[in-house]
Amino acid sequence: MAHIPVNHPARPLYRVLAALSGLYILIFGVFGIFETWDDSLFSRNSHWVLGLRTNLAFALVSVVFGAVVLFGALHRGNLGHFMNLTAGVVFLVVGLVMMSVLQTDANILNFSMSTVIVSLLFGLLFLATGLYDKIGPHESAEAEQAYRRNPL
């Protein structure tokens, strides 16, 4: 049986970590747009912003995704829980896919290995946040704690 804690005491910490990550992604995207504005959408030039390589397409996607993640982290309720779980899976999948095409022409987002590592770390962070920020009624939290103490 799946176990996702309800009303975990560290929930505020995880939400702050998700919000800071979303803010970093948003700022990275904005700076990336300013840095790569004169290039084509999928250029493979060497533009580095906040320690990560980017192009205009990746910067635009980062602005949109950073805003969505920031909204999910600041939203009180289980919508943020589901958004963080989804963001975690998306970051992990994109990181793995882009790692598999790093040295090919299919690297349309101009990833480098450092970008892959950051994407995988953000994916793990968002998954942890999504697993520990579920909100429920007090009775659900008590039932979940009772089950943890005596699973039979």
C-alpha positions in Angstrom: 0.0 0.0 0.0 1.3 3.5 -0.9 2.2 5.7 2.0 2.0 9.4 1.6 2.1 11.3 4.9 -0.8 13.7 5.6 -0.1 17.0 7.4 3.6 16.2 7.8 5.3 18.6 10.3 8.1 19.5 7.8 5.5 20.5 5.2 6.3 24.2 5.5 10.0 23.5 4.9 9.3 21.5 1.8 7.0 24.2 0.4 9.7 26.8 1.0 12.3 24.6 -0.8 9.9 24.2 -3.7 9.2 27.9 -3.9 12.9 28.8 -3.9 13.5 26.2 -6.6 10.7 27.6 -8.7 12.0 31.2 -8.1 15.5 30.0 -9.3 13.9 28.5 -12.4 11.9 31.6 -13.1 14.9 34.0 -12.7 17.1 31.6 -14.8 14.5 31.8 -17.5 14.2 35.6 -17.4 18.0 36.1 -17.5 18.2 33.5 -20.2 15.8 35.4 -22.4 17.8 38.6 -22.0 21.0 36.7 -22.8 19.8 34.8 -25.9 17.2 37.3 -27.3 19.2 37.9 -30.5 19.7 34.2 -31.3 17.3 31.8 -33.0 14.9 29.8 -30.9 16.9 26.5 -30.9 20.5 27.8 -31.3 23.4 25.8 -30.0 25.6 28.8 -29.1 27.4 28.8 -25.8 25.3 31.0 -23.6 25.6 30.4 -19.9 23.2 31.8 -17.3 23.4 31.2 -13.5 25.9 28.3 -14.2 23.7 26.5 -16.8 23.8 26.5 -20.6 20.7 27.7 -22.3 19.1 28.9 -25.5 16.0 31.0 -26.1 13.6 28.0 -26.2 14.9 26.6 -22.9 14.7 30.1 -21.4 11.1 30.5 -22.4 10.2 27.1 -21.1 11.9 27.9 -17.9 9.9 31.1 -17.4 6.7 29.2 -17.9 7.6 26.2 -15.8 9.2 28.3 -13.1 5.9 30.4 -12.8 3.8 27.2 -12.6 6.1 25.6 -10.0 6.1 28.8 -7.9 2.3 29.0 -8.1 2.1 25.3 -7.0 4.5 25.9 -4.1 2.6 29.0 -2.9 -0.8 27.5 -3.3 -2.3 26.2 -0.1 -4.0 22.9 -0.6 -3.4 19.6 -2.4 -3.1 21.3 -5.8 0.4 22.1 -4.9 1.0 18.5 -3.8 0.0 17.2 -7.2 1.8 19.9 -9.1 5.0 19.1 -7.2 4.7 15.4 -7.9 4.1 16.2 -11.6 7.0 18.6 -11.7 9.3 16.1 -10.1 8.5 13.5 -12.7 8.8 16.0 -15.6 12.2 17.2 -14.4 13.5 13.6 -14.0 12.2 12.5 -17.4 13.5 15.6 -19.2 16.9 15.3 -17.5 17.3 11.7 -18.6 16.1 12.3 -22.1 18.4 15.3 -22.5 21.3 13.3 -21.1 20.8 10.7 -23.7 21.0 13.3 -26.5 23.7 15.6 -25.2 26.2 15.1 -28.0 23.6 14.9 -30.9 21.6 17.3 -33.0 18.5 16.3 -31.0 19.8 18.5 -28.0 17.3 21.2 -28.9 17.3 22.8 -25.5 21.1 23.2 -25.5 21.6 21.2 -22.3 25.1 20.5 -20.8 25.9 17.9 -18.3 25.6 20.5 -15.5 22.1 21.3 -16.7 21.2 17.6 -16.6 22.5 17.3 -13.1 20.5 20.3 -11.9 17.4 19.0 -13.7 17.7 15.6 -11.9 18.3 17.3 -8.5 15.2 19.6 -9.0 13.2 16.5 -10.0 14.2 14.7 -6.7 13.5 17.8 -4.7 10.0 18.3 -6.3 9.2 14.6 -5.7 10.2 14.8 -2.1 8.1 18.0 -1.8 5.2 16.4 -3.4 5.4 13.3 -1.2 5.5 15.3 2.1 3.2 18.3 1.5 -0.2 16.5 1.3 -2.8 18.2 3.4 -5.8 16.5 4.9 -8.3 16.7 7.8 -7.0 16.1 11.3 -8.8 12.7 11.4 -6.9 11.5 8.3 -3.6 12.5 9.8 -4.5 10.7 13.1 -5.6 7.6 11.2 -2.4 7.6 9.2 -0.3 7.9 12.3 -2.2 5.1 14.0 -1.6 2.9 10.9 2.1 3.6 11.1 2.3 2.6 14.7 0.3 -0.6 14.3 0.1 -1.7 10.6 -1.9 -4.8 11.2 
